[in-house]
Amino acid sequence: MAGALALALLTTACGDTAPVATATTGPPAEAAPFPREVLGTTIPSPPQRILSASATHTEILYALGAGDRIVAVDLFSDYPAAAAEKEQIDAFNLNVEAVAAFDPDLVILSFDPGDAVAGLEALGIPTLLFPTAPATLEDAYAEWAAVGAAVGADPEAAELISAAEAEIEAMLARIPNGGTSPTYYHELGEDLYSITSETFIGSIYALAGLQNVADPADDAGFGYPQLSAEYLLTADPDFIFLADTVCCGQSVATLAARPGWETLTAVATGRVVELDDSLASRWGPRITEFLELVVSSVYAPAG
């Protein structure tokens, strides 16, 4: 499978331990004391040495004000800039001994390459695994709340969620009512892998009132169909969003140079949007930036 697609896909107790609810968009009014249970994992005290093997969750930790407690991150944790300065580990080939060497009191994963979770738990290291990407904003908010609960930042998580909800409500209010929904193609790589509306990023486009031309092509319900040039030339989307500018060097110019693509409506009318790959593949607090980019690109006032 193409590297860009693989990256996008990655891009999910004691008897006296108080459970922490994470299925809602915010923590309870009064946060449970430590020790507490989050996603079935007992966390004895607010962690001070966090290892984040997930770029999305690294962003969430920084947004919650816990960045100074991170001791190591995965190879793709590049935002904010301070994250890239941390010690790094290979989350695709996670070595339990290498992780333990950082002496973490919390490990966050979005992928278990084998028996890493079991190995870390055997060493007594609390580990949170988010194995699948969220399907909706509500699911993403629940993850923010879960991370907040795990690190003792419940109020910060609640504030983060509330602020995102307010920003998104304001953005959606700018979308015109009525009319035909604009169509779009979201490119993960020049091998023409895309997303459907069933993915998290696809749900954000749907929230913005866009119709995904890749949906009918996903017979297997995988969520990431590989399209063909012929398919796209026939579908002729109104907008094209390139999420392969960093990984694969794609741009408006390279797109227009593909045989026949200069005839596409999106190319001919200048409706090709170059995205930052990471912004278009993660479900942390920067999702508001992604939605703003989509809304402003599609519904910019004329003139």
FENMO-V931431 format. One record per helix or strand of 2 or more residues. SS is the DSSP state (H for helix, E for strand). FROM is the first residue (numbers start at 1). LEN is the number of residues. If there is no record, write none. Layout:
((SS/FROM/LEN) (SS/FROM/LEN))
//
This chain:
((H/3/8) (E/18/2) (E/36/3) (E/41/3) (E/50/4) (H/55/9) (H/67/3) (E/70/5) (H/81/5) (E/87/3) (H/91/3) (H/96/5) (E/106/4) (H/116/7) (E/127/3) (H/137/15) (H/154/19) (E/183/5) (H/200/8) (E/211/2) (H/215/3) (H/229/7) (E/239/4) (H/252/5) (H/261/3) (H/265/4) (E/272/3) (H/287/12))
//
